[in-house]
Amino acid sequence: MMQRLGRFLSLMAKNGLDCVIVKDIPTIRYLSGFRGDSSLLYVDAKSTVLITDGRYTTQAEGEVQHYCRVFTYTGDIWQAAADFAKAHTQIGFDGAAYSYNDYQSLKEAVSGKELLNIDLKYLRMVKDERELNLMWKAFKIADQAFLKLLPEIKPGMTEKALAARLEYYMSSMGSEKPSFDTIIASGARSALPHGMASDKQIEIGDFITFDFGAVYDGYHSDMTRTVVLGMANSWHKEIYTIVEEAQWRGLKSAKPGMTGAELDAIVREYITSRGYGENYVHGLGHGVGLEIHEMPNINKRGTDVVLEPGMTFSIEPGIYIPGKGGVRIEDTVVLTDDGAKVLCGVKKQLMEIV
């Protein structure tokens, strides 16, 4: 945690800032250890202060690191932050986390001093050993829950029922909550990349896409598996094999020193060469950690970050044919000096539920 704060102070100095008032909740947790919300973190070269209200005082005092003190405000949170920053002339704020009203309130509270935006989206990209251990536990929960669900999948069950059962199993195995609204899409609906679970009943011959994750001590997992209810036909096998090969190419190609855009292009070019480029409608992946979507971008826009060991991100190509169905296969990986190490444990060979 001290190393994290040290990197933050270096970033603050690089941006020429005397202090920063952080609003982004995952970043506050990352820097202080506090797990609540509705708070601010004030940081300058000499002090780190969590500014919160009476609802969180006891919790905060038990969670924050030794270098961070807790201040319970009773009036206006923005004025409390401004009071800590009163000795400074250039005040940083993480504008991506601020609403327009938040910004106006802070601007008024600091009485005309200069407010400068600081971009913190890159701060949490490289995971430390503790973070990786927590993510591994989240993936283990998700793996085990999915394997428990597989034998129970039967024709006539609704997508919502499958989602509820999967989320229950993850919760019973230690997940704090689902990483996101569980995606289960079957039959023609499997052509919807973000097909939320519906009342549709699953049928023999359906592709069923499961996109889900668990959360352990704040850290997310994210994986996708697509199965066939019944025996796979030639079309199922063709589409699945292409996506499986594309995903394997992404896993094997990921190396430190390349960009997310370069990795995305390798997979996209392969799917295009097989005639399905127009049916691959999203980026290859995204960072995963304290948030389900964070940096780095593994897509066409991912030109601003060179991949490094310790970064965790998804590799999830897909093919989607409207009116017929689709396939996505997703693993989250941690990048090492030797390439990508998969955190998911469930096999990726085409599974037939019979």
VOBA-1610 file (N, C-alpha, C; in pm, whole numbers, padded with zeros to 5 digits, always signed):
BEGIN
Met+00083-00120+00000Met+00000+00000+00000Met+00087+00126+00000Met+00199+00121+00071Met+00291+00235+00069Met+00349+00256-00070Gln+00375+00146-00140Gln+00425+00158-00277Gln+00321+00224-00367Arg+00195+00187-00347Arg+00088+00248-00426Arg+00082+00399-00401Leu+00088+00436-00274Leu+00085+00578-00240Leu+00207+00650-00297Gly+00322+00583-00295Gly+00443+00642-00350Gly+00429+00670-00499Arg+00368+00576-00572Arg+00345+00598-00715Arg+00248+00714-00738Phe+00149+00722-00650Phe+00052+00830-00663Phe+00118+00965-00638Leu+00204+00974-00536Leu+00274+01100-00508Leu+00366+01139-00623Ser+00429+01039-00687Ser+00514+01067-00803Ser+00431+01121-00919Leu+00314+01063-00938Leu+00224+01111-01044Leu+00178+01253-01014Met+00150+01279-00889Met+00107+01412-00849Met+00218+01515-00876Ala+00340+01479-00841Ala+00453+01570-00864Ala+00477+01591-01014Lys+00463+01484-01092Lys+00482+01493-01237Lys+00384+01591-01299Asn+00265+01599-01240Asn+00163+01690-01291Asn+00170+01828-01228Gly+00272+01850-01145Gly+00292+01981-01085Gly+00186+02020-00983Leu+00131+01922-00913Leu+00022+01947-00820Leu+00071+01949-00675Asp+00013+02039-00596Asp+00045+02046-00454Asp-00033+01942-00374Cys-00155+01913-00421Cys-00241+01818-00351Cys-00345+01767-00450Val-00413+01660-00413Val-00519+01604-00497Val-00636+01565-00408Ile-00756+01591-00457Ile-00878+01549-00389Ile-00943+01440-00476Val-00933+01317-00430Val-00976+01201-00507Val-01120+01167-00474Lys-01202+01145-00578Lys-01342+01108-00558Lys-01372+00964-00601Asp-01294+00911-00694Asp-01319+00777-00748Asp-01309+00672-00638Ile-01418+00600-00613Ile-01425+00507-00500Ile-01323+00393-00512Pro-01310+00324-00628Pro-01208+00219-00636Pro-01067+00271-00611Thr-01037+00393-00657Thr-00903+00448-00634Thr-00883+00483-00488Ile-00987+00532-00421Ile-00977+00558-00278Ile-00947+00428-00204Arg-01014+00321-00242Arg-00988+00191-00179Arg-00845+00146-00208Tyr-00801+00164-00330Tyr-00668+00122-00372Tyr-00559+00194-00292Leu-00580+00322-00262Leu-00478+00401-00194Leu-00487+00397-00042Ser-00607+00374+00012Ser-00625+00386+00157Ser-00667+00257+00226Gly-00736+00168+00154Gly-00792+00048+00215Gly-00938+00061+00253Phe-00993+00181+00245Phe-01133+00203+00283Phe-01227+00143+00180Arg-01328+00067+00228Arg-01418-00006+00140Arg-01555+00059+00124Gly-01579+00169+00188Gly-01708+00235+00179Gly-01716+00328+00060Asp-01820+00414+00060Asp-01836+00510-00048Asp-01868+00647+00011Ser-01919+00737-00072Ser-01962+00870-00028Ser-01853+00944+00049Ser-01729+00931+00005Ser-01616+00991+00075Ser-01519+01050-00025Leu-01423+01127+00025Leu-01315+01182-00055Leu-01182+01146+00011Leu-01077+01143-00070Leu-00943+01121-00016Leu-00859+01242-00051Tyr-00806+01307+00052Tyr-00717+01421+00033Tyr-00573+01373+00047Val-00489+01407-00050Val-00348+01366-00046Val-00259+01485-00080Asp-00159+01510+00004Asp-00050+01600-00032Asp+00081+01532+00007Ala+00192+01601-00004Ala+00322+01537+00019Ala+00342+01493+00163Lys+00264+01548+00255Lys+00285+01517+00397Lys+00170+01443+00463Ser+00054+01438+00400Ser-00061+01377+00469Ser-00156+01310+00371Thr-00226+01210+00423Thr-00332+01141+00350Thr-00452+01134+00443Val-00564+01189+00399Val-00680+01199+00487Val-00804+01147+00416Leu-00873+01054+00480Leu-01003+01011+00429Leu-01110+01100+00491Ile-01185+01167+00406Ile-01290+01258+00453Ile-01423+01186+00435Thr-01489+01157+00545Thr-01613+01079+00539Thr-01712+01132+00642Asp-01830+01071+00648Asp-01929+01116+00746Asp-01948+01010+00855Gly-02034+01041+00949Gly-02049+00957+01066Gly-02094+00815+01039Arg-02156+00790+00926Arg-02198+00654+00892Arg-02079+00560+00876Tyr-01963+00618+00838Tyr-01848+00535+00803Tyr-01729+00549+00897Thr-01740+00634+00999Thr-01623+00663+01084Thr-01563+00535+01143Thr-01644+00455+01209Thr-01592+00334+01273Thr-01534+00237+01171Gln-01606+00218+01062Gln-01557+00130+00956Gln-01424+00180+00901Ala-01417+00309+00873Ala-01296+00365+00814Ala-01177+00351+00908Glu-01198+00378+01034Glu-01088+00368+01129Glu-01033+00227+01140Gly-01117+00128+01109Gly-01071-00010+01113Gly-01011-00059+00982Glu-01030+00019+00874Glu-00986-00028+00743Glu-00868+00048+00684Val-00858+00179+00712Val-00754+00256+00644Val-00615+00217+00693Gln-00517+00239+00607Gln-00378+00210+00640Gln-00325+00309+00743His-00213+00273+00806His-00161+00352+00918His-00123+00494+00877Tyr-00088+00514+00750Tyr-00046+00647+00706Tyr-00165+00738+00674Cys-00285+00684+00679Cys-00405+00760+00645Cys-00487+00786+00770Arg-00526+00909+00791Arg-00612+00939+00905Arg-00754+00964+00857Val-00848+00947+00947Val-00989+00962+00915Val-01040+01094+00972Phe-01105+01171+00887Phe-01168+01295+00932Phe-01317+01286+00904Thr-01397+01302+01010Thr-01542+01297+00997Thr-01596+01439+00986Tyr-01651+01472+00871Tyr-01705+01606+00852Tyr-01851+01609+00898Thr-01897+01727+00936Thr-02035+01741+00981Thr-02113+01844+00899Gly-02042+01920+00817Gly-02111+02019+00735Gly-02114+01978+00589Asp-02028+02039+00509Asp-02023+02014+00365Asp-01892+01944+00331Ile-01900+01833+00261Ile-01780+01754+00232Ile-01682+01833+00145Trp-01733+01916+00055Trp-01645+01992-00034Trp-01570+02099+00044Gln-01638+02160+00138Gln-01571+02260+00222Gln-01466+02194+00310Ala-01496+02074+00359Ala-01398+02002+00440Ala-01272+01974+00359Ala-01290+01931+00234Ala-01174+01906+00148Ala-01098+02035+00121Ala-01171+02143+00094Ala-01107+02271+00067Ala-01027+02321+00186Asp-01076+02293+00307Asp-01003+02335+00427Asp-00868+02266+00436Phe-00862+02140+00398Phe-00733+02069+00400Phe-00639+02125+00293Ala-00696+02173+00183Ala-00614+02221+00071Ala-00585+02370+00079Lys-00623+02439+00185Lys-00618+02586+00187Lys-00477+02642+00175Ala-00376+02563+00212Ala-00239+02614+00205Ala-00180+02601+00065His-00253+02540-00026His-00200+02513-00160His-00271+02597-00266Thr-00200+02622-00372Thr-00255+02706-00479Thr-00302+02625-00600Gln-00242+02509-00625Gln-00281+02424-00737Gln-00334+02292-00682Ile-00462+02270-00704Ile-00532+02157-00643Ile-00576+02061-00753Gly-00536+01937-00742Gly-00575+01837-00841Gly-00705+01769-00804Phe-00775+01723-00905Phe-00895+01643-00882Phe-00909+01545-00998Asp-00960+01427-00970Asp-00977+01324-01074Asp-01109+01348-01145Gly-01106+01433-01245Gly-01227+01483-01308Gly-01316+01376-01368Ala-01261+01263-01408Ala-01342+01156-01467Ala-01444+01102-01368Ala-01418+01121-01238Ala-01510+01071-01135Ala-01608+01177-01086Tyr-01592+01299-01132Tyr-01674+01411-01085Tyr-01791+01436-01180Ser-01906+01462-01122Ser-02016+01516-01202Ser-01993+01667-01219Tyr-02070+01727-01307Tyr-02058+01873-01324Tyr-02090+01944-01193Asn-02193+01898-01122Asn-02231+01961-00996Asn-02121+01945-00890Asp-02056+01827-00887Asp-01946+01805-00794Asp-01834+01906-00821Tyr-01801+01921-00947Tyr-01693+02013-00984Tyr-01728+02157-00943Gln-01851+02197-00969Gln-01892+02332-00931Gln-01887+02351-00780Ser-01925+02248-00706Ser-01922+02258-00559Ser-01779+02270-00508Leu-01687+02192-00565Leu-01547+02201-00523Leu-01487+02335-00564Lys-01519+02377-00684Lys-01466+02505-00732Lys-01508+02620-00641Glu-01631+02618-00600Glu-01681+02722-00508Glu-01613+02713-00373Ala-01590+02590-00325Ala-01532+02572-00192Ala-01386+02617-00185Val-01311+02601-00295Val-01168+02637-00291Val-01145+02785-00321Ser-01250+02862-00338Ser-01243+03008-00347Ser-01149+03059-00455Gly-01169+03010-00577Gly-01095+03066-00690Gly-00956+03011-00711Lys-00909+02920-00629Lys-00778+02860-00653Lys-00785+02773-00779Glu-00669+02743-00834Glu-00664+02672-00960Glu-00692+02522-00939Leu-00791+02472-01011Leu-00823+02330-01010Leu-00770+02266-01139Leu-00692+02159-01124Leu-00632+02092-01239Leu-00670+01946-01240Asn-00718+01900-01353Asn-00758+01760-01366Asn-00635+01670-01371Ile-00642+01557-01301Ile-00537+01457-01307Ile-00600+01325-01351Asp-00541+01261-01449Asp-00594+01136-01505Asp-00538+01019-01425Leu-00625+00949-01353Leu-00581+00837-01267Leu-00613+00700-01327Lys-00663+00697-01451Lys-00710+00570-01504Lys-00597+00469-01527Tyr-00472+00517-01533Tyr-00360+00426-01554Tyr-00298+00377-01423Leu-00339+00435-01312Leu-00271+00410-01184Leu-00278+00265-01141Arg-00391+00198-01167Arg-00413+00064-01113Arg-00390-00047-01216Met-00325-00017-01328Met-00312-00117-01434Met-00225-00236-01395Val-00111-00210-01333Val-00018-00318-01297Val-00052-00367-01156Lys-00087-00493-01146Lys-00131-00549-01019Lys-00014-00601-00937Asp-00021-00583-00805Asp+00081-00638-00717Asp+00042-00779-00675Glu+00127-00844-00598Glu+00106-00985-00563Glu-00023-01005-00484Arg-00053-00913-00395Arg-00176-00926-00317Arg-00298-00917-00406Glu-00298-00824-00499Glu-00411-00809-00590Glu-00431-00934-00674Leu-00322-00989-00725Leu-00332-01109-00808Leu-00386-01227-00727Asn-00350-01236-00602Asn-00401-01344-00517Asn-00551-01330-00497Leu-00599-01208-00476Leu-00742-01186-00458Leu-00818-01216-00588Met-00760-01178-00701Met-00826-01208-00829Met-00831-01358-00853Trp-00725-01427-00819Trp-00724-01573-00836Trp-00837-01636-00755Lys-00860-01588-00634Lys-00968-01641-00551Lys-01104-01613-00614Ala-01120-01494-00672Ala-01247-01462-00739Ala-01270-01555-00857Phe-01166-01586-00932Phe-01181-01676-01046Phe-01209-01819-01001Lys-01149-01861-00892Lys-01174-01995-00842Lys-01321-02012-00804Ile-01378-01909-00741Ile-01520-01913-00706Ile-01607-01925-00831Ala-01579-01842-00930Ala-01659-01844-01053Ala-01646-01978-01125Asp-01524-02030-01132Asp-01502-02161-01195Asp-01587-02269-01128Gln-01579-02277-00997Gln-01648-02382-00923Gln-01799-02368-00934Ala-01848-02244-00933Ala-01992-02224-00944Ala-02043-02269-01081Phe-01969-02237-01186Phe-02010-02276-01321Phe-02008-02428-01337Leu-01905-02491-01285Leu-01897-02638-01295Leu-02010-02704-01217Lys-02053-02642-01109Lys-02166-02696-01032Lys-02297-02680-01110Leu-02307-02571-01187Leu-02430-02546-01263Leu-02443-02638-01384Leu-02335-02670-01449Leu-02340-02742-01577Leu-02430-02866-01574Pro-02417-02957-01476Pro-02500-03078-01478Pro-02649-03052-01458Glu-02683-02930-01414Glu-02822-02898-01382Glu-02895-02831-01499Ile-02824-02803-01607Ile-02885-02735-01722Ile-02976-02832-01796Lys-03103-02795-01808Lys-03203-02881-01873Lys-03290-02799-01968Pro-03341-02862-02075Pro-03435-02793-02163Pro-03556-02741-02083Gly-03603-02624-02118Gly-03718-02566-02050Gly-03682-02468-01941Met-03557-02471-01891Met-03516-02372-01792Met-03506-02236-01861Thr-03537-02131-01789Thr-03522-01998-01846Thr-03381-01946-01823Glu-03344-01850-01908Glu-03215-01785-01890Glu-03206-01719-01752Lys-03315-01657-01708Lys-03315-01594-01576Lys-03294-01694-01465Ala-03352-01813-01477Ala-03335-01915-01376Ala-03190-01962-01370Leu-03128-01977-01486Leu-02987-02016-01489Leu-02900-01908-01426Ala-02929-01782-01458Ala-02850-01672-01401Ala-02865-01668-01249Ala-02988-01683-01201Ala-03011-01679-01056Ala-02938-01792-00986Arg-02940-01909-01045Arg-02874-02024-00984Arg-02723-02006-00984Leu-02669-01956-01094Leu-02524-01933-01101Leu-02480-01829-01000Glu-02556-01720-00989Glu-02521-01616-00893Glu-02534-01667-00749Tyr-02633-01753-00724Tyr-02647-01811-00591Tyr-02525-01897-00556Tyr-02482-01978-00650Tyr-02367-02064-00625Tyr-02242-01979-00599Met-02223-01873-00676Met-02106-01787-00652Met-02113-01725-00514Ser-02232-01678-00476Ser-02249-01617-00344Ser-02221-01717-00233Ser-02274-01838-00247Ser-02257-01939-00143Ser-02112-01984-00131Met-02032-01961-00235Met-01891-02000-00234Met-01799-01886-00193Gly-01857-01769-00161Gly-01776-01661-00107Gly-01771-01533-00187Ser-01846-01524-00297Ser-01847-01402-00375Ser-01927-01293-00304Glu-01874-01170-00303Glu-01946-01058-00242Glu-02070-01022-00321Lys-02058-01034-00451Lys-02168-00999-00543Lys-02124-01042-00682Pro-02215-01046-00779Pro-02171-01071-00916Pro-02085-00954-00965Ser-01989-00983-01051Ser-01904-00878-01106Ser-01984-00777-01187Phe-02095-00822-01244Phe-02183-00741-01328Phe-02311-00819-01346Asp-02411-00761-01411Asp-02535-00834-01437Asp-02503-00953-01527Thr-02528-01072-01477Thr-02489-01193-01547Thr-02555-01200-01685Ile-02473-01227-01786Ile-02521-01240-01924Ile-02542-01388-01953Ile-02666-01425-01983Ile-02697-01559-02033Ile-02790-01540-02152Ala-02744-01583-02269Ala-02820-01564-02392Ala-02817-01694-02471Ser-02936-01740-02512Ser-02945-01871-02576Ser-03012-01860-02713Gly-02986-01963-02796Gly-03048-01966-02928Gly-03010-01843-03009Ala-03109-01783-03075Ala-03083-01663-03156Ala-03034-01548-03069Arg-03071-01547-02941Arg-03028-01440-02852Arg-02877-01446-02822Ser-02813-01560-02849Ser-02669-01568-02826Ser-02592-01480-02926Ala-02662-01425-03025Ala-02601-01328-03117Ala-02597-01188-03056Leu-02650-01171-02934Leu-02645-01043-02864Leu-02524-01043-02771Pro-02420-00967-02798Pro-02300-00969-02713Pro-02329-00939-02566His-02427-00851-02539His-02463-00819-02401His-02608-00859-02374Gly-02643-00981-02413Gly-02778-01028-02394Gly-02808-01061-02249Met-02873-00969-02179Met-02909-00995-02040Met-03004-01115-02033Ala-02994-01191-01925Ala-03080-01308-01907Ala-03227-01268-01917Ser-03303-01346-01992Ser-03444-01316-02017Ser-03531-01432-01973Asp-03661-01421-02005Asp-03755-01528-01974Asp-03755-01639-02080Lys-03670-01625-02180Lys-03663-01728-02284Lys-03624-01862-02224Gln-03693-01968-02266Gln-03658-02103-02225Gln-03551-02159-02318Ile-03454-02228-02261Ile-03349-02286-02345Ile-03403-02414-02410Glu-03355-02438-02532Glu-03406-02549-02612Glu-03290-02632-02668Ile-03320-02756-02702Ile-03222-02841-02768Ile-03177-02773-02898Gly-03046-02772-02920Gly-02991-02707-03038Gly-02946-02565-03016Asp-02970-02510-02896Asp-02930-02373-02865Asp-02782-02365-02831Phe-02714-02264-02884Phe-02594-02214-02819Phe-02640-02141-02693Ile-02567-02157-02583Ile-02595-02080-02462Ile-02466-02012-02420Thr-02467-01880-02418Thr-02352-01801-02377Thr-02367-01763-02230Phe-02265-01792-02150Phe-02258-01755-02010Phe-02141-01658-01992Asp-02171-01534-01957Asp-02068-01434-01930Asp-02093-01385-01787Phe-01997-01408-01697Phe-02024-01389-01554Phe-01893-01369-01479Gly-01906-01333-01352Gly-01788-01318-01268Gly-01826-01305-01122Ala-01729-01333-01036Ala-01744-01319-00892Ala-01656-01203-00844Val-01684-01156-00723Val-01603-01051-00661Val-01553-01103-00527Tyr-01422-01094-00507Tyr-01362-01137-00380Tyr-01277-01023-00326Asp-01313-00974-00208Asp-01242-00864-00143Asp-01222-00747-00241Gly-01327-00719-00317Gly-01326-00604-00407Gly-01276-00632-00547Tyr-01212-00746-00569Tyr-01152-00775-00699Tyr-01241-00867-00781His-01252-00835-00910His-01347-00900-01000His-01285-01012-01081Ser-01368-01106-01117Ser-01333-01203-01221Ser-01429-01182-01338Asp-01388-01230-01456Asp-01470-01215-01575Asp-01435-01328-01671Met-01533-01407-01708Met-01510-01517-01801Met-01636-01542-01882Thr-01621-01598-02001Thr-01734-01636-02085Thr-01710-01775-02140Arg-01813-01858-02131Arg-01812-01988-02195Arg-01943-02004-02273Thr-01934-02064-02391Thr-02051-02091-02473Thr-02064-02242-02490Val-02182-02295-02458Val-02207-02439-02467Val-02322-02463-02564Val-02341-02589-02600Val-02454-02629-02684Val-02544-02721-02602Leu-02673-02694-02604Leu-02769-02783-02539Leu-02804-02893-02639Gly-02763-03014-02608Gly-02779-03124-02703Gly-02651-03146-02780Met-02660-03219-02890Met-02544-03249-02972Met-02517-03133-03069Ala-02392-03096-03083Ala-02355-02989-03174Ala-02367-03034-03319Asn-02419-02945-03404Asn-02424-02976-03547Asn-02302-02914-03616Ser-02295-02927-03747Ser-02177-02880-03821Ser-02159-02729-03809Trp-02272-02654-03807Trp-02261-02509-03794Trp-02208-02470-03657His-02261-02532-03552His-02208-02507-03417His-02057-02526-03415Lys-02013-02638-03470Lys-01871-02673-03464Lys-01786-02576-03544Glu-01838-02534-03660Glu-01761-02441-03744Glu-01738-02309-03672Ile-01847-02249-03623Ile-01836-02118-03558Ile-01751-02128-03431Tyr-01776-02231-03353Tyr-01704-02245-03226Tyr-01555-02263-03251Thr-01520-02345-03349Thr-01380-02371-03377Thr-01306-02246-03419Ile-01371-02160-03497Ile-01308-02035-03540Ile-01282-01945-03419Val-01382-01930-03332Val-01365-01845-03214Val-01261-01904-03119Glu-01263-02035-03103Glu-01165-02100-03016Glu-01023-02077-03067Glu-01003-02090-03197Glu-00871-02065-03255Glu-00831-01919-03242Ala-00927-01829-03264Ala-00899-01686-03251Ala-00857-01652-03108Gln-00928-01709-03012Gln-00895-01681-02872Gln-00758-01737-02836Trp-00727-01856-02886Trp-00596-01916-02862Trp-00486-01828-02920Arg-00510-01773-03039Arg-00410-01685-03100Arg-00389-01560-03016Gly-00498-01507-02958Gly-00483-01393-02869Gly-00401-01426-02746Leu-00429-01541-02685Leu-00354-01582-02566Leu-00207-01600-02597Lys-00176-01664-02707Lys-00037-01694-02740Lys+00039-01572-02790Ser-00032-01473-02842Ser+00035-01355-02898Ser+00063-01247-02794Ala-00008-01249-02682Ala+00005-01142-02583Ala+00144-01142-02521Lys+00215-01030-02535Lys+00351-01018-02485Lys+00375-00877-02433Pro+00460-00863-02332Pro+00500-00728-02293Pro+00565-00654-02409Gly+00539-00525-02418Gly+00598-00443-02522Gly+00506-00412-02638Met+00397-00488-02652Met+00300-00459-02757Met+00188-00373-02700Thr+00106-00320-02787Thr-00009-00242-02741Thr-00135-00328-02747Gly-00238-00283-02679Gly-00367-00351-02687Gly-00423-00351-02827Ala-00398-00244-02902Ala-00447-00236-03040Ala-00378-00339-03128Glu-00251-00361-03105Glu-00177-00462-03184Glu-00229-00603-03155Leu-00258-00630-03028Leu-00311-00762-02993Leu-00450-00781-03052Asp-00533-00677-03044Asp-00666-00683-03102Asp-00658-00712-03252Ala-00564-00650-03322Ala-00553-00665-03466Ala-00519-00808-03507Ile-00435-00875-03427Ile-00397-01013-03459Ile-00519-01103-03463Val-00605-01090-03362Val-00724-01174-03353Val-00826-01133-03459Arg-00843-01003-03477Arg-00942-00952-03573Arg-00906-00996-03715Glu-00779-00993-03748Glu-00736-01033-03882Glu-00766-01180-03907Tyr-00748-01264-03804Tyr-00777-01406-03822Tyr-00926-01429-03847Ile-01012-01368-03764Ile-01156-01387-03782Ile-01201-01334-03918Thr-01144-01222-03959Thr-01176-01168-04091Thr-01133-01264-04202Ser-01017-01327-04185Ser-00968-01420-04287Ser-01059-01542-04302Arg-01138-01572-04199Arg-01230-01684-04203Arg-01369-01642-04250Gly-01383-01514-04288Gly-01508-01467-04347Gly-01609-01410-04250Tyr-01569-01387-04125Tyr-01665-01341-04025Tyr-01625-01207-03963Gly-01546-01128-04034Gly-01503-01000-03978Gly-01618-00908-03941Glu-01723-00906-04024Glu-01837-00819-03996Glu-01919-00868-03877Asn-01897-00993-03836Asn-01972-01050-03725Asn-01896-01045-03593Tyr-01780-00982-03596Tyr-01701-00961-03474Tyr-01712-00813-03443Val-01801-00778-03348Val-01848-00639-03337Val-01797-00565-03214His-01704-00621-03142His-01653-00551-03023His-01502-00569-03014Gly-01441-00502-02916Gly-01299-00513-02896Gly-01260-00647-02835Leu-01131-00675-02838Leu-01082-00804-02789Leu-01090-00816-02639Gly-01074-00705-02566Gly-01077-00718-02421Gly-01063-00586-02348His-01048-00596-02217His-01042-00480-02128His-00972-00521-01999Gly-00919-00422-01930Gly-00859-00448-01800Gly-00963-00493-01699Val-00918-00572-01601Val-01005-00622-01494Val-00930-00605-01361Gly-01001-00568-01257Gly-00939-00552-01126Gly-01040-00509-01023Leu-01019-00395-00960Leu-01117-00340-00867Leu-01245-00298-00940Glu-01234-00276-01069Glu-01351-00253-01155Glu-01354-00360-01263Ile-01474-00388-01311Ile-01487-00492-01413Ile-01435-00443-01548His-01441-00312-01572His-01381-00253-01692His-01287-00143-01647Glu-01159-00164-01668Glu-01060-00062-01639Glu-00948-00073-01743Met-00845+00007-01727Met-00734+00004-01821Met-00650-00122-01798Pro-00585-00175-01903Pro-00568-00117-02037Pro-00681-00158-02132Asn-00698-00079-02237Asn-00789-00115-02345Asn-00721-00216-02437Ile-00791-00326-02465Ile-00740-00425-02560Ile-00834-00419-02680Asn-00823-00312-02756Asn-00910-00289-02870Asn-00843-00190-02964Lys-00916-00146-03066Lys-00859-00055-03165Lys-00811+00075-03102Arg-00872+00116-02989Arg-00834+00240-02923Arg-00714+00222-02830Gly-00669+00100-02812Gly-00564+00073-02716Gly-00425+00099-02768Thr-00402+00221-02815Thr-00272+00258-02870Thr-00186+00334-02771Asp-00243+00375-02657Asp-00174+00464-02565Asp-00102+00391-02452Val-00116+00259-02445Val-00055+00183-02336Val+00028+00068-02393Val+00153+00060-02350Val+00236-00055-02383Val+00216-00159-02273Leu+00179-00279-02311Leu+00148-00383-02213Leu+00271-00421-02132Glu+00248-00439-02000Glu+00358-00471-01907Glu+00323-00593-01824Pro+00423-00663-01772Pro+00396-00771-01677Pro+00317-00719-01557Gly+00220-00797-01512Gly+00136-00756-01399Gly+00004-00698-01441Met-00013-00665-01569Met-00143-00617-01616Met-00239-00734-01630Thr-00364-00713-01595Thr-00466-00816-01604Thr-00576-00768-01697Phe-00610-00850-01796Phe-00709-00809-01895Phe-00774-00931-01957Ser-00890-00909-02019Ser-00964-01018-02082Ser-00922-01032-02228Ile-00939-01154-02278Ile-00922-01184-02420Ile-01048-01259-02461Glu-01137-01193-02537Glu-01272-01245-02555Glu-01328-01220-02696Pro-01273-01285-02796Pro-01331-01270-02930Pro-01467-01337-02940Gly-01544-01296-03038Gly-01676-01356-03059Gly-01722-01339-03202Ile-01813-01426-03242Ile-01880-01416-03371Ile-02030-01418-03344Tyr-02104-01324-03403Tyr-02246-01308-03376Tyr-02322-01296-03508Ile-02415-01387-03531Ile-02492-01389-03654Ile-02638-01361-03620Pro-02686-01240-03648Pro-02823-01202-03610Pro-02925-01302-03661Gly-03019-01336-03574Gly-03126-01428-03608Gly-03089-01573-03597Lys-02961-01602-03576Lys-02918-01742-03571Lys-02847-01777-03441Gly-02748-01699-03403Gly-02677-01727-03278Gly-02534-01681-03283Gly-02463-01704-03176Gly-02325-01659-03170Gly-02246-01731-03063Val-02115-01704-03065Val-02020-01767-02972Val-01924-01661-02922Arg-01897-01663-02793Arg-01787-01585-02736Arg-01714-01676-02637Ile-01582-01666-02638Ile-01498-01737-02540Ile-01409-01633-02476Glu-01410-01628-02344Glu-01335-01524-02272Glu-01257-01583-02156Asp-01130-01547-02152Asp-01046-01569-02034Asp-00992-01434-01990Thr-00971-01418-01861Thr-00891-01307-01811Thr-00752-01360-01782Val-00652-01281-01817Val-00514-01325-01803Val-00435-01224-01721Val-00325-01270-01665Val-00224-01179-01611Val-00103-01190-01703Leu-00051-01077-01745Leu+00063-01077-01834Leu+00192-01097-01753Thr+00277-01186-01799Thr+00406-01212-01736Thr+00517-01184-01837Asp+00641-01196-01793Asp+00753-01178-01886Asp+00748-01279-02000Asp+00685-01395-01973Asp+00681-01502-02073Asp+00551-01506-02152Gly+00461-01412-02128Gly+00334-01411-02199Gly+00215-01410-02105Ala+00100-01451-02157Ala-00025-01443-02081Ala-00050-01571-02002Lys-00083-01555-01875Lys-00119-01667-01788Lys-00268-01658-01759Val-00342-01762-01796Val-00488-01762-01781Val-00527-01780-01635Leu-00621-01697-01588Leu-00671-01708-01451Leu-00794-01797-01440Cys-00864-01818-01552Cys-00983-01903-01552Cys-00941-02051-01557Gly-01021-02137-01494Gly-00985-02279-01491Gly-01076-02371-01570Val-01187-02320-01623Val-01283-02406-01693Val-01237-02428-01837Lys-01245-02553-01882Lys-01197-02586-02016Lys-01274-02509-02122Lys-01212-02498-02240Lys-01272-02421-02348Lys-01317-02507-02466Gln-01290-02635-02463Gln-01341-02721-02569Gln-01493-02715-02571Leu-01551-02730-02690Leu-01696-02720-02705Leu-01765-02825-02617Met-01851-02775-02528Met-01923-02862-02436Met-02065-02884-02488Glu-02104-03008-02495Glu-02240-03046-02535Glu-02313-03093-02409Ile-02423-03025-02376Ile-02502-03060-02258Ile-02608-03158-02299Val-02587-03286-02269Val-02682-03391-02311Val-02733-03468-02191
//
